[in-house]
């Protein structure tokens, strides 16, 4: 993967994270939104790995994938699956 593509992907991820935090802050229940997003994202990561045994999909569980799933929620897990499909 080229350096330019890596920079673009990190910029998109950073912009997406800022947009998510801005939307959560506008809801006036930032902590509740963060906890709900983290719980649903980690549950989605678990579901992908549990169902992945049947479908042949797997995501590695490490600090990066846990962080993305906790911050971005289920859309972050979908983005991880898309990135995994594109890179591998």
ROTORVEX-870850 format. One record per residue (C-alpha): residue number from 1; residue in three letters; chain; x, y, z. Coordinates in Angstrom, 2 decimals, always signed. Each point is the difference from the previous one (the first is absolute). Example, Ala and Ser with C-alpha at 12.3 -4.5 7.8 and 13.67 -1.06 7.14 Angstrom:
+-----+------+-------+---------+---------+---------+
!  nr ! rest ! kette !      xx !      yy !      zz !
+-----+------+-------+---------+---------+---------+
!   1 !  ALA !     A !  +12.30 !   -4.50 !   +7.80 !
!   2 !  SER !     A !   +1.37 !   +3.44 !   -0.66 !
+-----+------+-------+---------+---------+---------+
//
This chain:
+-----+------+-------+---------+---------+---------+
!  nr ! rest ! kette !      xx !      yy !      zz !
+-----+------+-------+---------+---------+---------+
!   1 !  UNK !     A !   +0.00 !   +0.00 !   +0.00 !
!   2 !  UNK !     A !   +1.40 !   +3.37 !   -0.96 !
!   3 !  UNK !     A !   +0.68 !   +2.77 !   +2.46 !
!   4 !  UNK !     A !   -2.56 !   +2.27 !   -1.64 !
!   5 !  UNK !     A !   -2.73 !   -2.60 !   +0.44 !
!   6 !  UNK !     A !   +0.93 !   -0.47 !   +3.66 !
!   7 !  UNK !     A !   -0.15 !   +3.75 !   +0.60 !
!   8 !  UNK !     A !   -3.39 !   +0.17 !   -1.72 !
!   9 !  UNK !     A !   -1.39 !   -2.87 !   +2.07 !
!  10 !  UNK !     A !   +1.24 !   +1.52 !   +3.27 !
!  11 !  UNK !     A !   -1.45 !   +3.39 !   -0.97 !
!  12 !  UNK !     A !   -3.38 !   -1.56 !   -0.78 !
!  13 !  UNK !     A !   +0.04 !   -1.93 !   +3.27 !
!  14 !  UNK !     A !   +0.88 !   +3.12 !   +1.98 !
!  15 !  UNK !     A !   -2.69 !   +2.05 !   -1.69 !
!  16 !  UNK !     A !   -2.56 !   -2.71 !   +0.59 !
!  17 !  UNK !     A !   +0.93 !   -0.20 !   +3.68 !
!  18 !  UNK !     A !   -0.36 !   +3.76 !   +0.39 !
!  19 !  UNK !     A !   -3.41 !   -0.09 !   -1.67 !
!  20 !  UNK !     A !   -1.15 !   -2.77 !   +2.32 !
!  21 !  UNK !     A !   +1.15 !   +1.88 !   +3.10 !
!  22 !  UNK !     A !   -1.66 !   +3.21 !   -1.23 !
!  23 !  UNK !     A !   -3.30 !   -1.82 !   -0.51 !
!  24 !  UNK !     A !   +0.24 !   -1.57 !   +3.45 !
!  25 !  UNK !     A !   +0.75 !   +3.32 !   +1.63 !
!  26 !  UNK !     A !   -3.03 !   +1.62 !   -1.63 !
!  27 !  UNK !     A !   -2.23 !   -2.66 !   +1.51 !
!  28 !  UNK !     A !   +0.78 !   +1.51 !   +3.45 !
!  29 !  UNK !     A !   +0.58 !   -3.46 !   +1.38 !
!  30 !  UNK !     A !   +3.61 !   -0.54 !   -1.00 !
!  31 !  UNK !     A !   +0.90 !   -2.66 !   +2.56 !
!  32 !  UNK !     A !   -3.15 !   -2.02 !   -0.63 !
!  33 !  UNK !     A !   +0.54 !   +0.21 !   -3.77 !
!  34 !  UNK !     A !   +3.64 !   -1.04 !   +0.35 !
!  35 !  UNK !     A !   -0.86 !   -3.01 !   +2.15 !
!  36 !  UNK !     A !   -2.85 !   -1.09 !   -2.27 !
!  37 !  UNK !     A !   +2.18 !   +0.35 !   -3.10 !
!  38 !  UNK !     A !   +2.84 !   -1.91 !   +1.63 !
!  39 !  UNK !     A !   -2.27 !   -2.81 !   +1.16 !
!  40 !  UNK !     A !   -1.73 !   -0.38 !   -3.36 !
!  41 !  UNK !     A !   +3.31 !   +0.16 !   -1.88 !
!  42 !  UNK !     A !   +1.66 !   -2.65 !   +2.13 !
!  43 !  UNK !     A !   -3.14 !   -2.14 !   -0.27 !
!  44 !  UNK !     A !   +0.12 !   +0.39 !   -3.79 !
!  45 !  UNK !     A !   +3.67 !   -1.04 !   -0.03 !
!  46 !  UNK !     A !   -0.87 !   -3.05 !   +2.09 !
!  47 !  UNK !     A !   -2.93 !   -0.83 !   -2.31 !
!  48 !  UNK !     A !   +2.19 !   +0.26 !   -3.09 !
!  49 !  UNK !     A !   +2.54 !   -2.37 !   +1.50 !
!  50 !  UNK !     A !   -2.67 !   -2.40 !   +1.27 !
!  51 !  UNK !     A !   -1.85 !   -0.09 !   -3.32 !
!  52 !  UNK !     A !   +3.29 !   +0.12 !   -1.86 !
!  53 !  UNK !     A !   +0.58 !   -3.63 !   +0.86 !
!  54 !  UNK !     A !   -2.96 !   -0.85 !   -2.22 !
!  55 !  UNK !     A !   +0.63 !   +2.56 !   -2.74 !
!  56 !  UNK !     A !   +3.78 !   +0.01 !   -0.12 !
!  57 !  UNK !     A !   +0.34 !   +3.60 !   +1.23 !
!  58 !  UNK !     A !   +2.31 !   +0.84 !   +2.86 !
!  59 !  UNK !     A !   +1.40 !   +3.17 !   +1.47 !
!  60 !  UNK !     A !   +3.00 !   -0.12 !   +2.27 !
!  61 !  UNK !     A !   -0.80 !   +1.15 !   +3.50 !
!  62 !  UNK !     A !   +2.72 !   +2.41 !   +1.03 !
!  63 !  UNK !     A !   +0.23 !   +3.52 !   +1.39 !
!  64 !  UNK !     A !   -0.61 !   +1.61 !   -3.39 !
!  65 !  UNK !     A !   -3.14 !   -1.94 !   -0.85 !
!  66 !  UNK !     A !   -1.36 !   +0.36 !   +3.53 !
!  67 !  UNK !     A !   +0.67 !   +3.74 !   -0.11 !
!  68 !  UNK !     A !   -1.67 !   +0.46 !   -3.37 !
!  69 !  UNK !     A !   -2.99 !   -2.08 !   +1.02 !
!  70 !  UNK !     A !   -0.32 !   +1.85 !   +3.32 !
!  71 !  UNK !     A !   +0.29 !   +3.49 !   -1.49 !
!  72 !  UNK !     A !   -1.84 !   -0.46 !   -3.31 !
!  73 !  UNK !     A !   -2.45 !   -2.71 !   +1.02 !
!  74 !  UNK !     A !   -1.50 !   -2.39 !   -2.54 !
!  75 !  UNK !     A !   +0.86 !   +2.27 !   -2.97 !
!  76 !  UNK !     A !   +3.62 !   -0.23 !   +1.11 !
!  77 !  UNK !     A !   -0.18 !   -3.79 !   -0.02 !
!  78 !  UNK !     A !   -1.50 !   +0.14 !   -3.49 !
!  79 !  UNK !     A !   +2.87 !   +2.27 !   -1.07 !
!  80 !  UNK !     A !   +2.49 !   -2.46 !   +1.47 !
!  81 !  UNK !     A !   -1.61 !   -2.82 !   -1.98 !
!  82 !  UNK !     A !   +0.12 !   +2.10 !   -3.17 !
!  83 !  UNK !     A !   +3.65 !   +0.90 !   +0.60 !
!  84 !  UNK !     A !   +0.82 !   -3.65 !   +0.66 !
!  85 !  UNK !     A !   -1.70 !   -1.03 !   -3.24 !
!  86 !  UNK !     A !   +1.86 !   +2.68 !   -1.97 !
!  87 !  UNK !     A !   +3.42 !   -0.75 !   +1.48 !
!  88 !  UNK !     A !   -0.16 !   -3.76 !   +0.15 !
+-----+------+-------+---------+---------+---------+
//
